[in-house]
Amino acid sequence: MAQPRLIDVPASGVPAGAPVTRATSKGIAPGDIVLLDKRGRRFHAVVTELQQLESGRFELAVRPIDSRISYRSATVREVADVWRKSKRSG
């Protein structure tokens, strides 16, 4: 009798190989609050500026909400989640 898998894994609602949603530079703007993951440390920060480098990559200038964090820049790949600044209703 052949065993198709080494470990039985329960089927989930997500199909195998489903793409992971990733933040893009188009979805991030100054004033947004982002959750960053830099070297395994997660923290919230406010985006102050978005710059495109000569290599084509985007870098964020950020102001961490927690004063104990010293990081002031991040790449788009380090963004785990984004909360967009709402537009004023007038």
Beta strands, then each sheet from edge to edge (+ up, - down):
strand 1: 33-38
strand 2: 41-52
strand 3: 58-64
strand 4: 73-75
strand 5: 79-83
sheet 1: 4+ 3- 2+ 1- 5+
end
